[in-house]
Amino acid sequence: MASARVYLDYAASTPVDERVIQAMLPHFRPGFGNPSSIHGFGQEAQAALELARTRVGAVLGCASSEIIFTSGGTESDNLAVRGAALAAQAERGARHVLTSPVEHPAILNACRYLERYHAFEIELLPVDRFGRVDPDSVRRALRSETALVSVIHGNNEIGTVNPIREIAAICREREIALHTDAVQAASQLDLRSDELGADLISIGAHKFYGPKGVGALFCRSGIHLVAIQPGGGQEDGRRAGTENVPLIVGLATAFEITDAERGRHEPRFLSMRRRLIEAILASVPGAVLTGHPEARLPNHASFAFDGVDGNRLLAALDLAGFACSSASACKTGDPEPSSVLLALGLDPSLALGSLRVTVGRPTTEADIGEFLDVLPRLVEAQRRVALAAG
């Protein structure tokens, strides 16, 4: 039993940094104006909005005009995938999209939308047993009618980091846009757009100690998007709706802090990740590490346990004072094995016993020690329950 509640689910969400809260407060009141209004209140809000856009652009190493604010990572993904694919279809008749089977549901369901309602062909790239996409497989699959390639940067379920720079170089040779879902990666990795090379990059603030309900999409100059949310023409006509200035300011502040402090937190995250992986593989018989052993997000460890129901294990951990996740938060309660884990080649019964442990800024070595003391006993207890149930 934990001495206090221990949160180990930072891939699902993060607490809002107090500095972020303080930055947002003035924009609820008195700076509450609508950025589209021409009076002084509106002009003040517009100034804060554009300053936030400049700040986010500075972290990504791009022009402020290349930043589109959204309601979160899911909308950023949808705007990138649907918007860029539909634009390519309109401009050159392209109806082929390449993605991978280990993407977040926001990507896969956006692709299914294109397939169902706009007659696109969606091709899933192969992944290896760690969930990585081989750049050569992208090269082989590209066609003249390919509208877009979308490959996740850092996987939310298994932590694997894809070789986005190499994939981007291949796409650039063929003049085909590359999108990467960097929602999970944004808290852990450098996303400088010129170095990463992707044409479209999605982020969401609540993954890096900012507020929920706000995200951003980097859209490289020259990449055309069809707006998927028409309305008043905000965000240069690419995303309509009155901008949520307080949350956008919060995103910009959280993103700056994350970028500035990454070098301080990363060594500690890596140390805790290493400790988790080594101890769990050594102390839990039959434990399998999911995702790449090295090319993975610094704060992320994920496993599969045979003979264990992942959701029951989560409930037992919660009662013991530890908050973790089974595969993706978006799949919690789903009795089906994770499609991501199945894509790695895991047996469905093993995939049902998944556990994701992610650490964050408040996590201590003492937290990790208490967790490692409890987990083996709980896994063994769950196996006994499963055997008794027969």
N, C-alpha and C positions, 0 to 999 in steps of 0.2 A: 504494500500500500504506500502510495506517495505521501510524503510529509505535507505537501500542499499540491493543489491541482497543477499538473504539468502539461503544457500545450506543446505538442510535437506534430503540428499539422500546418506548418507555415506555407506549404504549397497550395493549401486551400484558401487561406486568407491570412492577413497579418494585422496586428493592432495598429491603429493610426498613431504615428509619431506625434508627441506633444508639440513639437515645433511646427508640424503641419497644421495641427488644430489652430494654433495661434495665428498662423498665416492666413487661414481661411476666415476667421471670425469677422474681421472688418468688412468682408464682402457679403455677409448676410445682412449686416446693418452697421454703419450707415451707407456703405457702398453697394446698395441693393439694386441699382438701376439696370434697365434692360440695355445691353450693348448696342441694340439697333435704334435706340432713341437718340434724338439729336440734341436734347437738352443736356445740361451739365451732369446730371446724375448718369445719364446714358453714356456720355463721353468718358466719365471716370471709369465706368464698368468696361467700356471698350478699351481704354488704355490698359487696364489690368489684364484683360483677355489677351491683348497683343503682346504685352510683356511676358505673360506666361508662355505664349507660343514661341517667343524668342528664346526663352530659357530652356524649353524642351528641345528646341532646335539646336541649342548650344551643346546639350548633352549628347545628342545624336550626331552632331557634327554636320548639320544641314541648314538650309535656309528656313526661316520661319514660315515662308509660304508653302513649304513642303509638309507642314504639320496640320492634320485635321483632328479636331477634338470630337470624341464620340461618347456614348454612354457606358463604354467598357470594352473589355477584350473581345467579347462575342460580337458586338457591333463592328468593331474594327476589323475582325476577321471576315465578317459578312460583307462589309463595304469593299474590302480588298478583293475577295474571291469573286463575289457576284458582280461588283462594280467593274473590275478590270476585265473579267471574262465577257461580260455583256458589251463592254466597249470594244473589245477585240472582235467580237462577233459582228458588231455593227460596222466596224471599219474595214475588216478584211475577211469576213465570213468564217472566222475561226470558231470551231466548236469542240475542241479537244482540251481537256484539263488533266494535268498530271499532279497527283498528290500521293500520300502514303497511307497505309492502313493503320498507322499509329498516331494519326492526328487527333486533336481535340474534337469532340462532337461539333463544335461551332464550325469547323472546317468541313468535316465529312457531311454534315447536314446541309451546309451551303452548297456543296457539290451535288448532293442528291436533288436539291431544289433546281439547280441548273439542268440536271439530267431530266427531271420530270417535266418541268415547265418550259424549258428552252431547247430541248433536244440535244444537249451536250453529251459527248462521250467522256466519261470519267474513267481514267486509267490509274490503277493503284500500282505504284512502284514497289518492287520487292524490298524487304528489309532483312538484315541478317539476324542472328539469334540475340543480338543486343538491341535490336530496334533501330539500327542505323541504315540510312540510305546511301548506297554507293554512288558517287558522282557519275561513274561510267554508265550506270543503269539509266540515269537521267539523259545522258548523251545519246544512248541507244533509243530511248523512247520518244525523244523530241521529233515533232513533225512540222511541216510547213503550216498545218492548220492548228497547231497548239496555241491556245489563247493565253495560258497561264500555267506556271508551275508553283505549287504551294507545298513547302516542306517545313515542318516544325523545327524550331531552333533547339530548345531544351524541353524534353518531354515531361509533361506534368505527372504522368503515372510512374514512369521507370527512370526518369532522370537523365536518360541518354542525350548527349549533345551531338547534333548532326553537323557535317562539314559544309556549312552554308557558304563559306567563301569559295570553295571549290565548285559547288553547284552553281553559284552566282556567275562565276567566270564562264561556265559552259553555256548558261542561258544567255549571257551577254553576247557571246559569239554568234548566237542564232537570233539575236534581237527579240527574245521572248522574255516577258516580265516574270520575275521571281518574287513571290511573297513568302515571308516567314512569320509564323505565329511565335512571337517572342514574349508572350504574356508571362510564361513561367521563367524565362531566361532573364527578364529585365532586372530582377532583384539580385542576380548573381553574376552576370556576364557583361562585358563591355559591348555596347550596341552601336558603336560609331558606324554610321551608314557607309562611309567611304571604305572602311576596312571590311565590314561585313559583306557589302556588295549587293544585298537584296534591294529590289526596287520598291517593295512595300513591306513595312515592319509594323506589327500590331503589338500594343502594350496595354495593360490595365492597371490602374493605380493601386488597387487593394492588394496586389501581390508584392508591392514594395513599400508598405507602411504608409500608404495614402488611403483616401476614402474610397468606398465602394460607389459604383454608379458613374464612373468617369474613366475614359481611356483615350488613347490617341492612335492615329495611324500616320506613319511616315509614308508619303507618296512622292517618289522621286519626280522631279520636274520632267515633263514630257510623257509621263504615264497617264493615260486617260482613264477616267472612271465614270460609269453611269451611276448617278445618284440613286440609291435604293430607298431613300427617305425623302421624297419631294415635299416641298413646302415653301417657306419664305426665302430660300436662297442663301442661308447663312453658310459659313465655312466655304466661301467662294463658290457657292452653288453645289458643293459636293456632299453636304450633309445639313439638311434643314432642321430647324428647331432652335428656340432661344437657348443660347449657350449658358451652361450652369457655371457661372463665373467662380463662386466659392470653391466648388469641387475642382475646377480646372486649375485654379491657383494652388489648391492642395496637391494635385498631381505634379505640377511643375516643381513645387517645393520638395515633395517626397523624392522625385526623380533626381533632383540636384543632390540631395543628401545621400541617396543611395550611391550615386556615382562618386561623390567625394569620399565616402567612407568605405567603399568596397574593399580597398586594400587593407583596411584595419580588420574587417570582419572575416574575410576569406580564409586566412590561415586557421582561425579558430573553427570555422565551419568544416574545413577539410579535416582537421584533427578529430572533431566529433564524428564526422562521417566515417572516417577510418576506424575509429573505436567501435562504432555501432556495427559496421559490416564484419569486422574481425571477430567481435565477441558473439554476435548472433550466429554466424556460421559455425563457430566453435562450440557454442552451448546449446543450440537447438538442433537435435538430430533431424536430418532430412531437409534442412533449410536450404533454399535456393535463392541466390541473389538474382534479381531481375534488373535488366538494363546493363549498360557497359560498366565494367569494374573501375575504369579510370576516366574515360571520356563521358563524364556525367556532371550534373550540377553540383557545386561544392557542398550544398546543404542537404542533399537528397540521398536517402537510402531506402531501398524497396526490396521486398522478399516475397517468396511463396512458400507455404508450409503444407506438406502433404497431410491428408486426414484432418484438415481444419476448415471450418466455415469462417471465412474472413469477417463477415458481419457479426457473427457471434463472438469472435475474438475481439473485435472493436468494442462491443458492449462490455465484455469482461474487463478490458483495459480501461474503459471509461469508469466503471465501478471502482477500479483500483486507483483512479485519479490521473489517468494518462489519456490525452486526446490525440489519436492518430487517425489514419484513413486507410480504407481498403480500395486500392486502385484510385480512380478519380473521385473527387467530391461529387461530381455530376452524376456518378453512377451509384452513390450510396443507396443501399436498399434494393438494388437490382439483383435478382437471384441468378442472372446469367453471368458466366465468366466474362471478364473484360476482353473486349475485342483486341485491345492492344497486346495483352498477354498471349492470346491465341495466335496473333500474328508472329510472335516470337517462336512459335512452335511448342508452347507449353501444353501439356495434357489438360483438358478442361477441368478435371477434378483437382489438379494442382493449382490451376489458375483461380479457382474459387477460394483458395486459401491465401489471398494476397494481403500484404501489409505495407503501407508506406509510412516512413518516419522522416519528417523534415524538421530541421532545426532553424532557429532564427536568432535575432539579436539578443533577446532576453534569455535564451537557453544557457544553462550552466552545465559544467561537468558533473556537478552533483545530480542534476536532473537526469543526465544520461546514465549515471551509475545506478540510481533508483530504478530507472526503466529496465536496465539490463538485469537487475536482480529479480524483477517481477516477471518479465516476458517468458522465460523458459518454463516456469511453473504454470503460467496461464495456457501456453501452447499445449503442454502435456495434459492439462485438465480438459481442454477442448477435445483433444484426441480421445481421451477416455469417454467423454460424453458421446462422441461420434460412434465409437465402437459399441457402447451400450445401446445406442439407438439402432444399431445394426444395419 
